[in-house]
Amino acid sequence: MTMASPLLHPYEGPHLTLPNRIAMAPMTRGRADDVTAVPHPLTRHYYAQRAAAGLIVTEGIWPDPRGKAGPGIPGLVTDEQVAGWREVTGDVHAVGGTIFAQLWHVGRMSHPLAQPGGATPLAPSAVRIESEQIFTHEGDLDHVTPRAMTIAEIEETVAAFAAAARNAVRAGFDGVEIHGANGYLFQQFLAENTNLRTDRFGGSLDGRLRFTLDVVDAVVAAIGAGRVGLRISPDNPENEIAERDPRGTYRALVDALDPLGLAYLHVIERGAYGALADLRPRWSGTLIGNFNGPEATAQRAGEEVIAAGLADVFSFGRLFISNPDLPARFATGAPLAPYIPDLVYGGEAEGYVDYPALTAARP
Ligand SMILES: Cc1cc2nc3c(=O)[nH]c(=O)nc-3n(C[C@H](O)[C@H](O)[C@H](O)COP(=O)(O)O)c2cc1C
């Protein structure tokens, strides 16, 4: 028994009361209906199976059709989508879980094939991804050069986040997580190499922070600070982000956000900047840590973060794909099942809801 694991201690924060410090990290699974963007009928079971996590953060969900990455990504805009998510939250709550919806706008990480009317994807500036391709209905294709958003389009996007947050509450979610990480729209505004604007949404540190702060303000006004989390990934080079001064950028961001009293800050630590150690003393609310390396983060790594006081809760992604009862496995030291990489994105039940829990796995 490893009951001494600090991950298994209950957590009582200003807005969150959780039975343990294990969060399920947001993970795109690409199974939503591609016409309606309603979650797959099995999604309710997938999350309910994993509801022993102290907190579930859903896969990224688009708050605006222009924020969609590609095939199989769900939305939170139409009544039909809200109804689909209400079934998911109902099942998770029925077994005692807590679930936040991750709101995800990909900005330049989209393609005309995923955009309404085949439009050019929107971004802070017309800076194209050069080194990678993007998965579309027609296979992997080169990225297109995005179009720089007008001020009106930025304001529409801010409003879309607020509307999607209201829809999340209507759908029964306990809150929303704004996806400010991993090189998507928010980090495109935050990073110097993707934000070349000279208006009030760029041109200076304050300018680069403005979009994120405006969205957080709008979402807080819509559903209340206690239901709003933000995910960031300082210094993460994914998706061709190059932050010249992550320390300066994220210290300023966190200092501006701390007085709002948000539900939590979710920090993906990656790169040379030790984000958790640097930002922890500046954040008075709940902090969720995450590591994003080439291999699935191990139990021990999360325990060390909690034991060192660098975060209150730690999120695990890949281990949750194939271990629906991850907290029980951590508690008992039971073996961890490996996930099948080919079954991560898209498809049906296989590789989604057919990984057994321990009790089911035992004869
Ligand atoms: C299949 C897959 C899908 C992911 N989708 C998202 C996503 O939609 N939103 C997000 O913020 N992070 C996403 N991530 C990143 C995870 O939330 C997490 O940061 C990463 O997997 C590292 O944690 P781990 O080592 O415990 O897996 C995804 C990761 C994986 C493996």
The ligand as a Gaussian input file, in Angstrom:
#p B3LYP/6-31G(d) Opt

LIG

0 1
 C       -4.127000      12.327000     -26.673000
 C       -3.833000      13.651000     -26.043000
 C       -4.685000      14.718000     -26.262000
 C       -4.445000      15.951000     -25.639000
 N       -5.353000      16.980000     -25.815000
 C       -5.226000      18.112000     -25.082000
 C       -6.254000      19.101000     -25.096000
 O       -7.306000      18.967000     -25.751000
 N       -6.062000      20.206000     -24.341000
 C       -4.922000      20.396000     -23.595000
 O       -4.797000      21.419000     -22.920000
 N       -3.956000      19.464000     -23.552000
 C       -4.082000      18.324000     -24.251000
 N       -3.128000      17.344000     -24.141000
 C       -2.003000      17.515000     -23.183000
 C       -2.338000      16.851000     -21.843000
 O       -3.366000      17.586000     -21.177000
 C       -1.108000      16.794000     -20.906000
 O       -0.600000      18.093000     -20.723000
 C       -0.027000      15.893000     -21.454000
 O       -0.554000      14.674000     -21.917000
 C        1.064000      15.631000     -20.404000
 O        0.555000      14.907000     -19.299000
 P        0.872000      13.318000     -19.158000
 O        2.376000      13.191000     -19.184000
 O        0.279000      12.934000     -17.844000
 O        0.234000      12.633000     -20.316000
 C       -3.321000      16.119000     -24.790000
 C       -2.459000      15.037000     -24.599000
 C       -2.703000      13.811000     -25.188000
 C       -1.770000      12.644000     -24.899000

